[in-house]
Amino acid sequence: MKRVLRAIGVFTALALPAGAAEPAPLTDTLARIQASGTIILGVRDSALPFSYKLPDGSSAGYAVDLCKALVEDVSAALGHRPVGIVYKTVSAEDRIDRVVSGDVDIECGSTTRNRKRLERVAFSPVFFIAGTKLMVSRDSAIRSYRDLQGKTVVVTSGTTNEQAMHALVDRLVVHATIVTAPNHTASFAMLRAGQADAFATDDVLLAGLAATYDGQDYHVVGDYLSYEPYGLMYRKDDPAFAAVVEHGFRRLAESGGLSALYTRWLVRRLPTGETLNIPMSAELAELFRELGQPD
């Protein structure tokens, strides 16, 4: 508790208006951002609708917009100095290492917040809840994990879905072959090429890929095989930056900005033409209310 209070005190001091008490010295992430004048956002290239590349090569998505909104809070913490944005593409496999090393300041993607990862990095409040499911061709006999005997399942390397499928095979003695691809686009390509019988990843990402690649010949089947709460990822043991992120999420919740961003990216037509139409779950709505979102 003392640590959290100190962090909040640092944020408050940094945001004081001109003529107020001298702010506390900056440390870690905020110090780097102040020195460079830029914040480095780690983005994905194929995690629609959270973080993906538009045809012109620019980065867009729900998580990207959340990170861009937080830049306003970073600027306030630095006395309202302008903060430029630098985008760096990360992969499912290297994203945690890139945050830990300081190569990116905050990762804006579809990253699951779990206990194992919290040993290495910190996370924002949850902004989406997904779960592992299977995508198969519509003429496939696979309807759930029970039908995977003797089948090949592709997963994206470095994801919690990869861990979930290996655990499922080991625990239930399902004799399936698990293969990996470097990103979600490549995993889906293996399914479409017949190199895998099923593709296992978060249900919302499967929906995004199907919408993007005109995947009416494929559908998502079976029960949820894992629980995947998404958060923005940043370096741990940096209470001042953590306070900025927490403050930003509460600001967005209280203004209705969190729900507006959700609607923009999960319900309405996307800039690239897809429409996922995924209503907000009751669980996520309650988490947003706890952050201050009006009823």
N, C-alpha and C positions, 0 to 999 in steps of 0.2 A: 504494500500500500504506500509506504514512504517513497518507493521508487516511482510509482505512478504519479504521486503528488509532485515530486520534483520535476518529472517530465512535463506535467501540465504547467508548472510554474515557469519552466523554460519557454514553452510556447507562448504563454501570456506575456512574459517579458519581451520576447522577440516581436510581438505584435503591438507593443505600446506605441502610441502616437508620438510625434516629435515633441521634445521638451519633457517627456516622461523620464522615469528612472532609467539608468544605463542598462541595456539588455545584457543577459548572461552571455558568456563566450560561446560561440557555436562549436559544435563537435560533430564528428562523423559525417553523415550524409548531408546535413544542412551546411556544414562548413565547406564540403566539396562543391555543392551547388552554388554557394555564394562566391567561391573563388573562381569558378568557371563561368558563372552566369547562365548555366544550362542544367537541366535535369535529363537524365538518360532513361528512356522508357524501353523496356524489353517487350517486343511484340512478336506475334506469331504470324506465319504466312498462310495458314489453312485451318484456322479454328473459328469458322463462321458459326454464329454471329458475334463472337466475343472479340476476336482479334484476327484479322485477315487482310490480305492485300486487294485493293481495288484494281481495276484494269490499268489505271494510270501509275500503279506502283505505290500509291500512298497507303498508309495503314488506317484501318477503320474498325469499328465494332463497339459493342457494349462495354467491354473492359477497357478498351482504348479511350472511349469517351469518359469513363470514370477517372482514369488516370489524368486526362487532360483537365477535368474539373478540379482535381486535387492540386494542380499547379497553382490555382488561385490561392489556396491555403498555404502552399509553400512560399509564394510571393509575399503573403501577409506576414508570415513568420520571419521573413528577411526584410521587414520594414517596407513592404510593397515595392521592392525592387523588381524590375522585369526579369522573368525567367524564361529563357528559350528552351525549346524541346528538341532533343536528339533521339531519333528512333534507331534501335538496334534489333535485328531479328534474332530471336532465340529459338531453340527447338525443345521438344518435350524432353529430350535426353540431357541437354546441357543447361536448361534454364535455372536450375537450383545452383549449380556451380557458378554461373554467370552473376547471380545475385550475391552469393557468398564472397566472390572475388572482388566485387565492386565494379565489375564491368558494366552493370546496369544498376540504376538506383531503385527501380520498382518494376516488377514484371506484370504486364497487363495482358492476361491470357485467360485460359480455362484451367487453372491450376487448383487441384483439390487441397484443402486445408486438412491435414491430419496430424496425429500425434508424432509419427516418425519424422515428418518434414519439419515440425516445430522444434525439433532438436537442432536444426541447422539454420532455419530462417524464421521470420515473423510474417504474419498475415493480417490483412485488413479484416473488418467485419465481412461476413458472408454476403455475397451479392447474387448468388444463384445456387440452386440445388439440383443436381443431376444424379444419374446412376448408370452403371454398366448394363447394356443390353446387347443383343445380337442383331446384326443386319444380314439378311440372306436374300437370295433371289426368290421371286414369288412362286417359282415352280419347284423350290426346294422342299424336301420332306422335313427339314429342321423347323421345329416349333418352339423348342426350349433347349437348355443345356443338356437335357436328358437324351437328346437326339444327336449328340456330338460324337458318339462312339465311332472311331475309325475316321473321323473327319479332320480337316485342317482349319484352324482358326487363326486369322491374322490379327495382330494387335500392334499398336504404335509403340515403338521402343521408348522406355523411360516414363511410361504412364502408369497410373494406379490400376488401369484396366489390365495391363500386362500382369501385374501382381495378382489381381483378382482371378484371372483365368488360370494362372498356375496354381493358385490355392484351391480353386474349384476342382481342377484335374486331380490334384494330390489328395484332397479331402474326400472326394466322392468316387475316386478311382475311375474317372472317365478317361478312356483311352483315346484322347484326341491329341493331335500334333499342334503345338503353338509355334507360330512363326512371327517374325517382326518385320516392320517396315519403318523407315525413318520419320514419316509424318502421316497425318490422316489422309491426305490426298493419295499418297503412295499405297496406303493400306486399302483404301477403297478401290484403287486401280487393280490391286491383286485380286480382290473379290470379283470385279467386273471381268477380269481376264481369265477367271476360272482357276487361278492359282491357289485360292482358298475357298472353303465352303461357307465360311461365315466371317464377319468382321465384328470384333467386340470393342466397343468404346462407349462413351457417354451417350445416352439416348438423344440429347439435344444436338450433339455434334453429328450424329448419324442423320438426324432430320435435316440439318444444314447441308450436309454433303449430298443427300438425295435430292434436295431442292436445287442445289447448284448444278449438279450433273444430270438433271432430267432423269432422276433415278426412279421412275414409276415402275420399273421392272424389279425393284427391290423393296423390302419392307422390314420393319423392326419387330422382333418377336421375343416372347419369353418374359419371365419375371426379372425384376431388378436383381443384379448379381453383386451390387456394391452400392454404397452411399457416398456421394461425391459433392460436398459443399465447397463452392469456389470462393477463393479470396485473392486479392492482389498481394503479391509476395514482395517482401523487402528484407533488408538485413536485420538480424536480431541484435539484441543488446544495444539498441539505439533509441532510448526512450523519448528523446526530443522529436525525432522523425515520426515515431509511433504516435505521439500525441497529435502531430499535424494530420496524420492519416485519419485517426479517430475523430478529430474535430471536423475534418472535411466530410466524412460520412454522415456525421450528425447534422451538419449544415445542410447537406443535400437531402437528407431524410425530412428535416423540418420544413424545407421549402417545397417538398414534393418532387424534387429533382431525381431522386432514386427511382421512384415509380415511373416518372416520365421517361427516363432513359431505358428502363425495362420495356415499356410499351413501344418505344421507338425501334428497338432491336429485336424483340421477341414476338411482337404482335403485328406491327405494321409492315408494309412493304419495305424491303431493304434497298439500299442504293444500287445494288447489282440486280434487283428485280425479284428476288425470292421473297416469299411470305411464309414464315414458320407458324404464326398464329398459336403461340404457346401461352395460355393464360398464366398469370402468376399463381403459384401454389399457396395454399393457406399457411403453410409453414414459413415460406419466405416472407409473405405479407406480415406475419407476426414478428419476424425478425426486424423488418423495416419499422414497424410500429415501436418496437423496443428502442430503436435508434432515434425516435422522435417523429416519425411520419404521422401526419394527422389521419384520423379515422375517416 
